[in-house]
């Protein structure tokens, strides 16, 4: 139906799109008819009227009595009923020729009225053929609108959605064709090329990060070995020599100094052993991941008042060293965040062994924080430790999720499915 907006007539056209929504467009019949019929009406004294089935005037050019009842005017009624024809009307100016035609599929009526004296004009032929001009023009306009909706708007909407998926790391969806005009296809091909380059760069970055991680672990292992075999042994020997000196010394003031040296040496040995254990957790190599995490939970924290609870579910089994070390380092980083940032009273480590997966959960009852919309935004918020957790999980093929909101603490879950890829068949099954 024709819609009247601000005194102007518009015809709506609706086309469903691929998302289950309906795209609606409007075109102005007055503007379309004005452009199509200007060749006739601008050159000769011709009256042209287009009405809808309710006899509302959609287009008017020429002389017309505004009080005239158009339903009684020759030609309109028959044209609205789908019948075209020619009528003759006797007026005070002389006889007029009235050409009427039905405009389908909109059901409008076109009436062209001109003086019989102008019949001999060369323009008469154009006037008589006007209905044949209007109908194709309207059809082409509607076809152009439909083409624009189906071949441009809908494909661009689909491409926009795929570009959004690409931004989240989904590199496969952009390769699915969206159709549309060739230019949209060229644009999609450009996005596909860009996606392939980004994916290749991302794979290279992951390989580089993996190599750096392995290098860091090797350096930690070497440093821990040197500290244990050299520095730690030297401190232990120094403590023993101090004890020997105290045994042979008879001066009370010197003994007091030796006691202070012994106490400081013992404290240095404890601190160094804790440092070596952090650099190279020997428990994970000898006793397995569960025992190493239990020992990590029982160690004194970096802040007072935080109690770490550890629990294990399922039958423990061993995994490849890089998998166990990645889980240990992620738990270590999460516990460090609890001690430094959470203001929590309690923290929990839960390690679950299942037939087809292993799950590590670290949570706290601290202040929590507002999660960024995407992990790539962690660096902008200063959460570099959390970003490192994602990288470590990705390196071993695990999925990491973080849940938090202000006042509700933080829950970090690491899930590694299909653990046959990470199982160390050479390691003892009893841990």
C-alpha positions, 0 to 999 in steps of 0.5 A, spaced: 500 500 500 501 507 498 504 510 505 503 518 506 509 521 509 510 529 510 505 529 505 509 525 500 507 518 497 511 512 498 511 505 496 514 500 501 518 494 498 520 488 503 525 483 502 527 477 507 535 477 508 539 471 510 539 472 518 531 471 518 530 479 518 526 483 513 529 489 509 524 494 508 525 500 502 521 506 500 521 509 493 517 515 491 512 514 485 512 522 484 519 522 483 519 516 479 513 518 475 516 526 474 522 523 471 519 518 466 513 523 464 517 530 464 519 528 456 511 529 455 508 534 460 514 539 459 513 540 452 506 540 451 499 542 454 498 535 456 494 533 463 497 527 466 494 524 472 496 518 476 492 515 482 492 509 486 485 504 487 483 509 493 483 515 487 489 518 491 493 523 486 500 520 486 502 524 480 499 530 477 501 535 471 497 540 467 490 543 469 485 539 473 479 542 477 481 540 484 474 539 486 472 534 481 470 527 483 476 523 479 471 517 480 467 520 475 472 522 470 472 518 464 478 512 464 480 512 471 475 507 473 476 502 467 484 503 468 483 501 476 479 495 474 485 493 469 482 495 462 486 500 458 482 504 453 481 511 449 475 516 451 473 522 448 470 528 452 467 534 449 469 541 453 468 548 452 475 548 449 473 543 444 474 535 444 479 532 448 482 525 447 483 521 454 488 515 454 487 511 460 492 505 462 493 500 468 499 500 471 501 493 474 503 490 479 501 496 483 494 497 481 495 504 479 491 508 473 494 513 469 490 518 465 493 522 459 488 528 457 490 533 451 486 537 446 484 534 439 487 539 436 494 537 438 493 530 435 497 531 429 503 533 434 509 529 433 508 528 441 502 524 440 505 518 438 509 519 445 503 520 449 499 514 446 505 510 448 506 513 455 503 507 458 508 502 455 514 507 458 511 507 465 510 500 466 517 498 464 520 504 468 516 502 474 518 494 473 525 496 472 525 501 479 522 495 483 527 490 480 533 495 481 531 496 489 530 488 489 537 487 486 540 492 491 537 488 497 539 481 495 545 482 491 549 488 495 545 489 502 545 482 504 552 480 502 555 486 505 551 484 512 554 477 511 561 479 510 560 484 516 559 478 520 564 474 518 569 480 519 567 480 526 568 473 527 575 474 523 577 479 529 575 474 534 580 469 531 575 465 527 579 464 520 575 459 517 568 463 516 571 468 512 572 463 506 565 461 506 562 465 499 557 471 501 555 472 494 553 478 491 556 483 486 563 481 483 566 487 487 563 484 494 567 478 492 573 481 490 573 485 497 572 478 500 578 475 497 582 481 499 579 479 506 581 472 505 588 474 503 589 478 509 586 472 514 591 467 511 597 472 512 594 474 519 593 466 521 600 465 518 603 470 522 599 468 529 602 461 528 609 464 527 608 468 533 606 462 537 612 458 535 616 463 537 613 464 544 613 456 544 621 457 543 622 462 548 618 458 553 622 452 552 628 457 552 626 460 559 625 453 562 632 451 560 635 457 563 631 456 569 633 449 570 640 451 569 640 457 574 637 452 579 642 447 578 648 452 579 645 455 585 643 448 588 650 445 586 654 451 587 651 457 591 647 453 596 653 448 598 657 454 599 652 457 604 651 450 607 659 449 608 659 456 611 654 455 616 658 448 618 665 452 618 661 457 623 659 452 627 666 449 628 669 456 629 664 457 635 666 450 638 673 452 638 672 459 640 672 461 648 670 469 647 663 470 648 662 476 644 665 473 638 660 467 639 655 472 639 657 474 632 658 467 630 651 465 632 648 471 628 652 469 622 649 462 623 642 464 623 643 469 617 646 463 613 640 458 615 635 463 613 639 464 606 639 457 605 632 457 606 630 462 601 635 460 596 632 453 597 625 456 596 628 460 590 631 454 587 624 450 588 621 455 584 626 455 578 626 448 578 620 444 581 623 437 583 617 435 585 613 435 579 619 431 575 619 426 581 612 425 584 608 428 579 603 434 577 598 433 583 604 433 588 607 439 586 601 443 586 600 440 593 607 443 595 606 449 592 599 450 596 602 449 602 608 454 601 608 460 605 605 465 600 607 472 598 602 476 603 599 474 610 593 471 611 591 468 604 590 460 605 591 456 599 587 449 599 588 444 594 584 438 592 584 432 587 579 429 584 580 422 580 586 417 579 592 421 578 596 419 572 603 422 568 603 427 562 609 429 558 613 434 561 612 440 557 604 439 559 605 438 566 610 444 567 605 448 563 599 446 568 604 448 574 606 455 571 599 457 570 597 455 577 604 458 579 602 465 576 594 464 578 597 464 585 601 469 585 596 474 582 591 472 588 597 474 593 598 480 590 592 483 587 586 479 590 585 481 597 582 474 598 582 470 604 582 464 601 584 460 594 583 454 592 586 449 587 582 443 584 586 438 579 581 433 576 583 427 572 578 424 567 578 419 562 578 424 556 581 430 559 584 434 565 582 440 568 585 445 573 581 450 577 584 456 581 579 460 584 579 465 590 574 469 594 577 476 593 575 483 590 575 480 582 575 485 577 571 487 570 573 482 565 575 485 558 571 483 552 576 479 549 583 476 551 587 481 546 585 487 551 588 484 557 595 487 555 591 494 555 588 493 562 595 491 564 593 484 565 600 481 562 600 475 567 593 473 565 595 474 557 601 469 559 596 464 561 592 464 555 599 463 551 601 457 555 594 454 555 594 455 547 601 452 546 599 445 549 592 445 546 588 447 552 582 451 553 583 457 558 577 461 561 576 466 566 570 468 570 570 474 574 566 480 576 567 486 581 566 483 588 565 476 586 573 473 586 576 470 580 575 463 577 581 460 572 579 454 569 584 450 564 581 444 560 586 439 556 581 434 552 584 428 549 589 427 554 592 421 550 596 427 546 599 429 552 600 423 556 607 420 558 606 413 557 613 412 559 612 415 566 610 411 572 602 411 573 602 412 580 606 418 580 
